[in-house]
Amino acid sequence: MMKLALDQPAALAQPGAFNAALKCPNCFSQGMSLFYGADNIPVHSTVQTASPQEAVEFPRGRLKLGFCAACGFVCNTAYDAKLQEYCSNCEESQGFSPTFNAFARKLAQTWIDRYQIRGKTILEIGCGKGEFLVLMCELGDNRGIGIDPSYQPHRTPEQFKQRVRFIADHYNEKYAHLTADVVLCRHTLEHIGPTGEFLRSIRRTIGKQTDTVVLFELPDVVRVLKEGAFWDIYYEHCSYFSPGSLARLFRQSGFDIVELERCYDDQYLLIGARPIEGDVPGPSLPLENDLAEMRTLVEGAGRRLADGVNHWRQFILDRHAEGKKVVVWIALSKAVAFLTTLGVGEAVEFVVDINPFRQGKFMPGTGQRIVPPQFLADYKPDYVILMNPIYRREVQADLDKMGLAATLLTVGT
């Protein structure tokens, strides 16, 4: 493994103040307040590179988080979609985790039961490798159409290929002819810069089919701001929603909201909606009324985020100085943001992941090799930093099976 530079963290940019020239891409109000930034961060975090050299030379971008006081939306005001290229090299799947699979299965069954999605056609925008769409079709005897540039045909079981059609492309209005009873979009909206335009385009393609069910799932920025979770802020996530900003977007785009709730240990938001004609009803669900909370959280967010960076950087460097071995577990976006922001270099030599499609690759931006869990049996780390606390029991069981006495730490709460 090449030697990693120790003092090259992503430069935390000065946030600045209110910028009247910035227009909110969510509600189109004029003016946003800048409150957190980072320079020199990888523009992709689900692309694992083939060599350490390729990893450290990975394309970089800038991040400047802005807040819209009118709707509560947060976005990267410096985002440039032209720097990114979603393709089959992206490996975003969490489907190798029993914990995540149990959640996905329960969510699929809940949506099928709640909205009577049986014998229907489901269109999933941003379907990834198609795992959830296949699950919805399996559990509800449904048909599916999945659209995503990162789709890989060999990841779909043969028995479902007659029932589910996949298109390796970005969704746009050229697919308006694809009619469906359900429009599904999970963990995609946060990757869209022009969120207002995007949701309005979906509403236009639905047209007069007002019985269509629209179901979205995405991260909740409230938790990120409360925890100072800098590891959950990265280039691909150019858009950050609270329950209220999400609901306001849907209402302004011609949808009535059926459900709005948190899930997955309050990490994710779920919204269910139906298109309507004419005036959209005003806010009525409790989670929507969060503007005051968001304004307060944003005011202190810069300090909490910087404190988190300082804490973890010092912890890792101190352990390295003591001769201790520290590894990071889960080689996904959180780990990329964590390591590139901290810039701890060789103080973390390896990143662990259970996904075999990531193993043997290297982390974009920092170059750590991604290894399978069994690698730790010989490496014997002293500390394992888990990038999502919801997997703590699962990971601790893996460590126990290998007879490792490593201290398991988690970011966040």
C-alpha positions, 0 to 999 in steps of 0.5 A: 500500500502506498504511503498516505499523507497525514496532514491533508484534510479537506479544507473546511471553508469559511461559511460566509453569510447571507447571500441574496443572489442565491436562489433556493432550488427547492422553493425558488425563493431568493437568498440563502444563508451559508453555514458550512463548507469543505474544499477538495472533496471527492465528487463520487463516494460510491466509486471504489478505485482500482489502485491507491494512485487512482484513489488519491488523484480522484476528481475533487469538488467544493461544498458550501451548504446554504439554508433557505429560511423560506422552506427549510431546505439545505443544499450545496450551493457550489454543486456542479453536476457536470463533475459527476458521472453515475455509471455501472462502476458505482457500488451503492448497495447495502444489500449484503447486511442482514440488518438492512435487508430486514429493514428493506423487506419490512418497508416493502411489505408495509408499503404493499399493505398500506397502499394495496400494491398488488398486481400493479406496475411500479416505476422506480426512479434511481433503482440502483442495482434493482434489489428493492424493486425486485423485492416489491415485485416478489412480495406483491406479485407486481411488475416493475420498471427500474431506471438507473445509470448504475444498473448491472444486469447480472445482479438481477435473479433470472426468475425476475427478468421477465417481470422487471425491466431495467433501463440504464439511464438517468430519469427524465421526461423522455420516459413520460410514456412509461405509465405506472400505478406506483412511482418509487424513488429511494435515496435519489432525491438527495442526489438531485440539484434542481429538486423543484424542477425534478419533482414538478417533472414527475408530476407532469409525467403522471398527468391526470392519473391522480390515483398514482401512489408516489413513495420517496425515501431519503436521509433526514438532515435534522439528525445530521445537524443535531449530531454534527454528523460531518460524515453524512455531508458529501458531494453526491448529496447536494440536497438535504431535506427536513420533514418540513422542506420535503413536505413543502416541496411535494405540496408546491409540486402538485401532490397531497401528502398521505404519510410523512414519517421517520424510520431506520432509527430516525435516519431516513424520511418516508413520504407517501403522496398522491397527485392532485388537480387544483390547489394543494392543501396547506400543511397538516401533518405534525412533522411539517412544522419545523421551520423554527427548529431548522433555523435554530439548528442551522445557527449552531451547525457550523460549530457542531460540525467543526467540533465533530471533525476536531474530536475524531481527528484528534482521537485517531491521531492520538491512537496512531501515536500510541501505536494502536491500529484503527480501522473504519467499518463500511466503505460507503459514502459516510467513510469517504466523507469521514476520512477525506474531512479528517485527513488522517492518512496512514493512521487508518490503513484499512476500511472494512466492508461486507460487500464483495463488490467493494473488497480489494478496491481503494477509497476515493480521495484517501486510498485506503484498501477495502478489505473483507471482515475476515482480514481483521482476524490476522490484522487484529485492530485495537479500534473499529470505527463503525460508520452507522450505529444501527449496525452495531450488533451485527458488527460486534457479532462478526468481531466476536466470531473472529475472537477479536477484542477490538473496541467497537466505536460508532459515529453519531448516537 
